[in-house]
Amino acid sequence: MSRRREKLNKMTGGLGLEDVYGATIERIRAQGGDKSRLGMGALMWICHAERPLRPKELCHALAIELGSKDFDAGNIPSIMTLVGCCQGLIIVDKEESTMRLIHFTLREYLFAHPDIFSRPHSAIAEICLTYLNCQQVKTLSVATGGDLGALIDNEPFLAYCSLYWGVHAKKELSDYGMSLALQLFREYDGHISVEFLAEIEWGYPKDGYMGSLCNGLHYASNFGIVEVVTALMRMGCYDLNEGDYWGFTALVSAAWMGHEEVVEILLGREEVSPDKPDNNGWTPLSHAARKGNEGVVKILLGREEVNPDKPDNDGRTPLSYAAHYGKEEVVKILLGREEVNPDKPDNVGRTPLSYAAYYGEEEVVKILLGREEVNPDKPDSEGQTPLMWGASRGRQGVVALLESHKAVTHSAT
C-alpha cells in the first residue's frame, strides 16, 4: 500500500471521506484569525490555480493584503505554517517541488461543495491584480528591464500573476476586480507583466523591442475578458486598430483565441477594420482559420469587408492554414464561399492540398480531392507534387488517397 493511501486511511479512521473532509475543513475554520485565513486560502489556491504552485509562490500569494499599494514581505508565512494551518490536507510534492492536496478525492470533494469558497477565481484575480498594482512591482518594470530569469527567483509570484490573472478574471470578475484591472491598464505601458506575457506566453523575443508591446485592450481581448473589453472601449482611450509588437490588433487577438463574444463586440464598432492584417499579413480570419475557431470564422465571413481568400506575405490564404492544421470544419466553411480558390498556390507554389498531404491530414485531403478545381498532381516551384510531399513524410493514408485519384499520374514508388 502506498504511503499516500496509508496516510489517508489513518486520517479517516474508518469514516467516510465526505465526513472526514468536512470535519477537517470545519477545524481549519475554527482556528480563527490568520490560521483560518491561511488554511482556507491555501486550499483555495491549490484547488483553483491554473497550474501547480511552487511553495514560494503559494506563500507569497497568501501574504498579499487585498487592495494594498505595497507588498509587505513580513506577511510571508513559512511553508510549515501553511501545512499546519491546513490540518494535514496539503503537502509538498518533493518530486515536483509543488504544493498539492493530500489526495485527489479532496479535490473532488471541494469541487462538489462550491459553497466552501466564495467565487474563488474572482478572489484569485483580485489578489493577482493587487500584487501587479503594488509599488514594488511597478518599480521592477522600470529597474530590471528584460532580465526575467532573475525576477522569477526574486519575485516568485510575479510570473503567475502576469500570466494567469486574466484567465481567472475571465471565469469570474467582481466590480472590485474590474477596478483593479483598469488601474493596472492605466499604467500598462512598460509594466513588467507585459514582458512576462511577451516572452513566456506569446514567444516574443526579449531583445529588439522598444516601448509597449501591447496595451490593455490587446490583453483583455486575448483573454476574452468581456467586461474589461467593454469598459476599455467605453473609455475611448485606445485606437481600436492599433497593432502590438507583431501587429496584432485587439480583433486579431480575440480571433486567434476564439473569443466569439469579444469579436462581436469589437466588430460592433464602425472604426474597427475586420480585415486588417498583422506584420506577417495574417488577417483575423487567417488566425481564426489556423486555430479552427469555427464560430469566429463564421462571424468574420459575415462581414462584407472580409476577403475570405486574402493571401498573407507568403501568399498563403486562410484555407491554406486550415488545411495545414487539419481544421476540417473550417475548410468546409471556407470552401462554401465562391471567392475562395481551393487550389490557390502560395509564393512557393504550394497549394492547400500540398500542405494537407505533407502534414498527413487525411480528412482534409479527401475534402479537397472532392473539388473539381483542385489539381491533385500540381507541382510547386520545386517540382514537388502533393503525392511527393505526402510520401516524403511517410503519410501512407494520404499516399493511398492520392494514388487512387485518376488525375494523379505519378506514383510514390
Order of alpha helices (4+ residues) and beta strands (2+ residues): alpha-alpha-alpha-alpha-alpha-beta-beta-alpha-alpha-alpha-alpha-alpha-alpha-alpha-alpha-alpha-alpha-alpha-alpha-alpha-alpha-alpha-alpha-alpha-alpha-alpha
